Amino acid sequence: MNTHELGQMLTPTNLVSEVQEFRAAVANPARSADEIRRAYGLIVNHAGHLNPHSPGFELAGVALKEAVCMWHDCQTTLRSH
């Protein structure tokens, strides 16, 4: 699959959903640090493949900002694991 095809499959709505799942993962003490790191990495990767002309792109940007803030906030907890 090339980058163009990936951009066609990923929608801003998908990214918003991923961030909502990430929020739940960060709040779940049963989730390992590696799971949280992988989830964050996927969000960042997927965000880079979004089409900026897609409807809802701005909302996906807001969701990405929330994910970055959650990632930053949970770093202390992840380092202790």
Phi and psi in radians as a Rosetta constraint file:
Dihedral C 1 N 2 CA 2 C 2 CIRCULARHARMONIC -1.599 0.35
Dihedral N 2 CA 2 C 2 N 3 CIRCULARHARMONIC 3.020 0.35
Dihedral C 2 N 3 CA 3 C 3 CIRCULARHARMONIC -1.062 0.35
Dihedral N 3 CA 3 C 3 N 4 CIRCULARHARMONIC -0.675 0.35
Dihedral C 3 N 4 CA 4 C 4 CIRCULARHARMONIC -1.088 0.35
Dihedral N 4 CA 4 C 4 N 5 CIRCULARHARMONIC -0.768 0.35
Dihedral C 4 N 5 CA 5 C 5 CIRCULARHARMONIC -1.122 0.35
Dihedral N 5 CA 5 C 5 N 6 CIRCULARHARMONIC -0.694 0.35
Dihedral C 5 N 6 CA 6 C 6 CIRCULARHARMONIC -1.090 0.35
Dihedral N 6 CA 6 C 6 N 7 CIRCULARHARMONIC -0.727 0.35
Dihedral C 6 N 7 CA 7 C 7 CIRCULARHARMONIC -1.110 0.35
Dihedral N 7 CA 7 C 7 N 8 CIRCULARHARMONIC -0.547 0.35
Dihedral C 7 N 8 CA 8 C 8 CIRCULARHARMONIC -1.269 0.35
Dihedral N 8 CA 8 C 8 N 9 CIRCULARHARMONIC -0.555 0.35
Dihedral C 8 N 9 CA 9 C 9 CIRCULARHARMONIC -1.412 0.35
Dihedral N 9 CA 9 C 9 N 10 CIRCULARHARMONIC -0.613 0.35
Dihedral C 9 N 10 CA 10 C 10 CIRCULARHARMONIC -1.511 0.35
Dihedral N 10 CA 10 C 10 N 11 CIRCULARHARMONIC 2.260 0.35
Dihedral C 10 N 11 CA 11 C 11 CIRCULARHARMONIC -2.035 0.35
Dihedral N 11 CA 11 C 11 N 12 CIRCULARHARMONIC 2.789 0.35
Dihedral C 11 N 12 CA 12 C 12 CIRCULARHARMONIC -0.964 0.35
Dihedral N 12 CA 12 C 12 N 13 CIRCULARHARMONIC -0.618 0.35
Dihedral C 12 N 13 CA 13 C 13 CIRCULARHARMONIC -1.115 0.35
Dihedral N 13 CA 13 C 13 N 14 CIRCULARHARMONIC -0.680 0.35
Dihedral C 13 N 14 CA 14 C 14 CIRCULARHARMONIC -1.042 0.35
Dihedral N 14 CA 14 C 14 N 15 CIRCULARHARMONIC -0.770 0.35
Dihedral C 14 N 15 CA 15 C 15 CIRCULARHARMONIC -1.136 0.35
Dihedral N 15 CA 15 C 15 N 16 CIRCULARHARMONIC -0.733 0.35
Dihedral C 15 N 16 CA 16 C 16 CIRCULARHARMONIC -1.034 0.35
Dihedral N 16 CA 16 C 16 N 17 CIRCULARHARMONIC -0.722 0.35
Dihedral C 16 N 17 CA 17 C 17 CIRCULARHARMONIC -1.128 0.35
Dihedral N 17 CA 17 C 17 N 18 CIRCULARHARMONIC -0.714 0.35
Dihedral C 17 N 18 CA 18 C 18 CIRCULARHARMONIC -1.076 0.35
Dihedral N 18 CA 18 C 18 N 19 CIRCULARHARMONIC -0.698 0.35
Dihedral C 18 N 19 CA 19 C 19 CIRCULARHARMONIC -1.174 0.35
Dihedral N 19 CA 19 C 19 N 20 CIRCULARHARMONIC -0.655 0.35
Dihedral C 19 N 20 CA 20 C 20 CIRCULARHARMONIC -1.101 0.35
Dihedral N 20 CA 20 C 20 N 21 CIRCULARHARMONIC -0.719 0.35
Dihedral C 20 N 21 CA 21 C 21 CIRCULARHARMONIC -1.152 0.35
Dihedral N 21 CA 21 C 21 N 22 CIRCULARHARMONIC -0.655 0.35
Dihedral C 21 N 22 CA 22 C 22 CIRCULARHARMONIC -1.100 0.35
Dihedral N 22 CA 22 C 22 N 23 CIRCULARHARMONIC -0.725 0.35
Dihedral C 22 N 23 CA 23 C 23 CIRCULARHARMONIC -1.006 0.35
Dihedral N 23 CA 23 C 23 N 24 CIRCULARHARMONIC -0.775 0.35
Dihedral C 23 N 24 CA 24 C 24 CIRCULARHARMONIC -1.150 0.35
Dihedral N 24 CA 24 C 24 N 25 CIRCULARHARMONIC -0.669 0.35
Dihedral C 24 N 25 CA 25 C 25 CIRCULARHARMONIC -1.145 0.35
Dihedral N 25 CA 25 C 25 N 26 CIRCULARHARMONIC -0.729 0.35
Dihedral C 25 N 26 CA 26 C 26 CIRCULARHARMONIC -1.117 0.35
Dihedral N 26 CA 26 C 26 N 27 CIRCULARHARMONIC -0.631 0.35
Dihedral C 26 N 27 CA 27 C 27 CIRCULARHARMONIC -1.374 0.35
Dihedral N 27 CA 27 C 27 N 28 CIRCULARHARMONIC -0.225 0.35
Dihedral C 27 N 28 CA 28 C 28 CIRCULARHARMONIC -1.620 0.35
Dihedral N 28 CA 28 C 28 N 29 CIRCULARHARMONIC 1.931 0.35
Dihedral C 28 N 29 CA 29 C 29 CIRCULARHARMONIC -1.147 0.35
Dihedral N 29 CA 29 C 29 N 30 CIRCULARHARMONIC -0.266 0.35
Dihedral C 29 N 30 CA 30 C 30 CIRCULARHARMONIC -1.362 0.35
Dihedral N 30 CA 30 C 30 N 31 CIRCULARHARMONIC -0.254 0.35
Dihedral C 30 N 31 CA 31 C 31 CIRCULARHARMONIC -1.359 0.35
Dihedral N 31 CA 31 C 31 N 32 CIRCULARHARMONIC 2.375 0.35
Dihedral C 31 N 32 CA 32 C 32 CIRCULARHARMONIC -1.375 0.35
Dihedral N 32 CA 32 C 32 N 33 CIRCULARHARMONIC 2.803 0.35
Dihedral C 32 N 33 CA 33 C 33 CIRCULARHARMONIC -1.062 0.35
Dihedral N 33 CA 33 C 33 N 34 CIRCULARHARMONIC -0.653 0.35
Dihedral C 33 N 34 CA 34 C 34 CIRCULARHARMONIC -1.135 0.35
Dihedral N 34 CA 34 C 34 N 35 CIRCULARHARMONIC -0.678 0.35
Dihedral C 34 N 35 CA 35 C 35 CIRCULARHARMONIC -1.088 0.35
Dihedral N 35 CA 35 C 35 N 36 CIRCULARHARMONIC -0.744 0.35
Dihedral C 35 N 36 CA 36 C 36 CIRCULARHARMONIC -1.171 0.35
Dihedral N 36 CA 36 C 36 N 37 CIRCULARHARMONIC -0.736 0.35
Dihedral C 36 N 37 CA 37 C 37 CIRCULARHARMONIC -1.069 0.35
Dihedral N 37 CA 37 C 37 N 38 CIRCULARHARMONIC -0.783 0.35
Dihedral C 37 N 38 CA 38 C 38 CIRCULARHARMONIC -1.092 0.35
Dihedral N 38 CA 38 C 38 N 39 CIRCULARHARMONIC -0.751 0.35
Dihedral C 38 N 39 CA 39 C 39 CIRCULARHARMONIC -1.089 0.35
Dihedral N 39 CA 39 C 39 N 40 CIRCULARHARMONIC -0.743 0.35
Dihedral C 39 N 40 CA 40 C 40 CIRCULARHARMONIC -1.130 0.35
Dihedral N 40 CA 40 C 40 N 41 CIRCULARHARMONIC -0.757 0.35
Dihedral C 40 N 41 CA 41 C 41 CIRCULARHARMONIC -1.037 0.35
Dihedral N 41 CA 41 C 41 N 42 CIRCULARHARMONIC -0.688 0.35
Dihedral C 41 N 42 CA 42 C 42 CIRCULARHARMONIC -1.147 0.35
Dihedral N 42 CA 42 C 42 N 43 CIRCULARHARMONIC -0.714 0.35
Dihedral C 42 N 43 CA 43 C 43 CIRCULARHARMONIC -1.062 0.35
Dihedral N 43 CA 43 C 43 N 44 CIRCULARHARMONIC -0.820 0.35
Dihedral C 43 N 44 CA 44 C 44 CIRCULARHARMONIC -1.114 0.35
Dihedral N 44 CA 44 C 44 N 45 CIRCULARHARMONIC -0.753 0.35
Dihedral C 44 N 45 CA 45 C 45 CIRCULARHARMONIC -1.072 0.35
Dihedral N 45 CA 45 C 45 N 46 CIRCULARHARMONIC -0.843 0.35
Dihedral C 45 N 46 CA 46 C 46 CIRCULARHARMONIC -1.120 0.35
Dihedral N 46 CA 46 C 46 N 47 CIRCULARHARMONIC -0.669 0.35
Dihedral C 46 N 47 CA 47 C 47 CIRCULARHARMONIC -1.051 0.35
Dihedral N 47 CA 47 C 47 N 48 CIRCULARHARMONIC -0.626 0.35
Dihedral C 47 N 48 CA 48 C 48 CIRCULARHARMONIC -1.214 0.35
Dihedral N 48 CA 48 C 48 N 49 CIRCULARHARMONIC -0.253 0.35
Dihedral C 48 N 49 CA 49 C 49 CIRCULARHARMONIC -1.804 0.35
Dihedral N 49 CA 49 C 49 N 50 CIRCULARHARMONIC 0.024 0.35
Dihedral C 49 N 50 CA 50 C 50 CIRCULARHARMONIC -1.254 0.35
Dihedral N 50 CA 50 C 50 N 51 CIRCULARHARMONIC 2.605 0.35
Dihedral C 50 N 51 CA 51 C 51 CIRCULARHARMONIC -1.467 0.35
Dihedral N 51 CA 51 C 51 N 52 CIRCULARHARMONIC 2.069 0.35
Dihedral C 51 N 52 CA 52 C 52 CIRCULARHARMONIC -1.151 0.35
Dihedral N 52 CA 52 C 52 N 53 CIRCULARHARMONIC -0.176 0.35
Dihedral C 52 N 53 CA 53 C 53 CIRCULARHARMONIC -1.692 0.35
Dihedral N 53 CA 53 C 53 N 54 CIRCULARHARMONIC -0.008 0.35
Dihedral C 53 N 54 CA 54 C 54 CIRCULARHARMONIC -1.254 0.35
Dihedral N 54 CA 54 C 54 N 55 CIRCULARHARMONIC 2.489 0.35
Dihedral C 54 N 55 CA 55 C 55 CIRCULARHARMONIC -1.051 0.35
Dihedral N 55 CA 55 C 55 N 56 CIRCULARHARMONIC 2.360 0.35
Dihedral C 55 N 56 CA 56 C 56 CIRCULARHARMONIC 1.590 0.35
Dihedral N 56 CA 56 C 56 N 57 CIRCULARHARMONIC 0.064 0.35
Dihedral C 56 N 57 CA 57 C 57 CIRCULARHARMONIC -1.021 0.35
Dihedral N 57 CA 57 C 57 N 58 CIRCULARHARMONIC -0.696 0.35
Dihedral C 57 N 58 CA 58 C 58 CIRCULARHARMONIC -1.116 0.35
Dihedral N 58 CA 58 C 58 N 59 CIRCULARHARMONIC -0.690 0.35
Dihedral C 58 N 59 CA 59 C 59 CIRCULARHARMONIC -1.127 0.35
Dihedral N 59 CA 59 C 59 N 60 CIRCULARHARMONIC -0.651 0.35
Dihedral C 59 N 60 CA 60 C 60 CIRCULARHARMONIC -1.115 0.35
Dihedral N 60 CA 60 C 60 N 61 CIRCULARHARMONIC -0.620 0.35
Dihedral C 60 N 61 CA 61 C 61 CIRCULARHARMONIC -1.113 0.35
Dihedral N 61 CA 61 C 61 N 62 CIRCULARHARMONIC -0.706 0.35
Dihedral C 61 N 62 CA 62 C 62 CIRCULARHARMONIC -1.125 0.35
Dihedral N 62 CA 62 C 62 N 63 CIRCULARHARMONIC -0.738 0.35
Dihedral C 62 N 63 CA 63 C 63 CIRCULARHARMONIC -1.111 0.35
Dihedral N 63 CA 63 C 63 N 64 CIRCULARHARMONIC -0.702 0.35
Dihedral C 63 N 64 CA 64 C 64 CIRCULARHARMONIC -1.088 0.35
Dihedral N 64 CA 64 C 64 N 65 CIRCULARHARMONIC -0.725 0.35
Dihedral C 64 N 65 CA 65 C 65 CIRCULARHARMONIC -1.056 0.35
Dihedral N 65 CA 65 C 65 N 66 CIRCULARHARMONIC -0.723 0.35
Dihedral C 65 N 66 CA 66 C 66 CIRCULARHARMONIC -1.086 0.35
Dihedral N 66 CA 66 C 66 N 67 CIRCULARHARMONIC -0.716 0.35
Dihedral C 66 N 67 CA 67 C 67 CIRCULARHARMONIC -1.107 0.35
Dihedral N 67 CA 67 C 67 N 68 CIRCULARHARMONIC -0.732 0.35
Dihedral C 67 N 68 CA 68 C 68 CIRCULARHARMONIC -1.086 0.35
Dihedral N 68 CA 68 C 68 N 69 CIRCULARHARMONIC -0.752 0.35
Dihedral C 68 N 69 CA 69 C 69 CIRCULARHARMONIC -1.118 0.35
Dihedral N 69 CA 69 C 69 N 70 CIRCULARHARMONIC -0.748 0.35
Dihedral C 69 N 70 CA 70 C 70 CIRCULARHARMONIC -1.108 0.35
Dihedral N 70 CA 70 C 70 N 71 CIRCULARHARMONIC -0.728 0.35
Dihedral C 70 N 71 CA 71 C 71 CIRCULARHARMONIC -1.062 0.35
Dihedral N 71 CA 71 C 71 N 72 CIRCULARHARMONIC -0.808 0.35
Dihedral C 71 N 72 CA 72 C 72 CIRCULARHARMONIC -1.072 0.35
Dihedral N 72 CA 72 C 72 N 73 CIRCULARHARMONIC -0.779 0.35
Dihedral C 72 N 73 CA 73 C 73 CIRCULARHARMONIC -1.128 0.35
Dihedral N 73 CA 73 C 73 N 74 CIRCULARHARMONIC -0.561 0.35
Dihedral C 73 N 74 CA 74 C 74 CIRCULARHARMONIC -1.587 0.35
Dihedral N 74 CA 74 C 74 N 75 CIRCULARHARMONIC 0.012 0.35
Dihedral C 74 N 75 CA 75 C 75 CIRCULARHARMONIC -1.056 0.35
Dihedral N 75 CA 75 C 75 N 76 CIRCULARHARMONIC -0.683 0.35
Dihedral C 75 N 76 CA 76 C 76 CIRCULARHARMONIC -1.078 0.35
Dihedral N 76 CA 76 C 76 N 77 CIRCULARHARMONIC -0.758 0.35
Dihedral C 76 N 77 CA 77 C 77 CIRCULARHARMONIC -1.140 0.35
Dihedral N 77 CA 77 C 77 N 78 CIRCULARHARMONIC -0.745 0.35
Dihedral C 77 N 78 CA 78 C 78 CIRCULARHARMONIC -1.163 0.35
Dihedral N 78 CA 78 C 78 N 79 CIRCULARHARMONIC -0.638 0.35
Dihedral C 78 N 79 CA 79 C 79 CIRCULARHARMONIC -1.151 0.35
Dihedral N 79 CA 79 C 79 N 80 CIRCULARHARMONIC -0.475 0.35
Dihedral C 79 N 80 CA 80 C 80 CIRCULARHARMONIC -1.405 0.35
Dihedral N 80 CA 80 C 80 N 81 CIRCULARHARMONIC -0.147 0.35
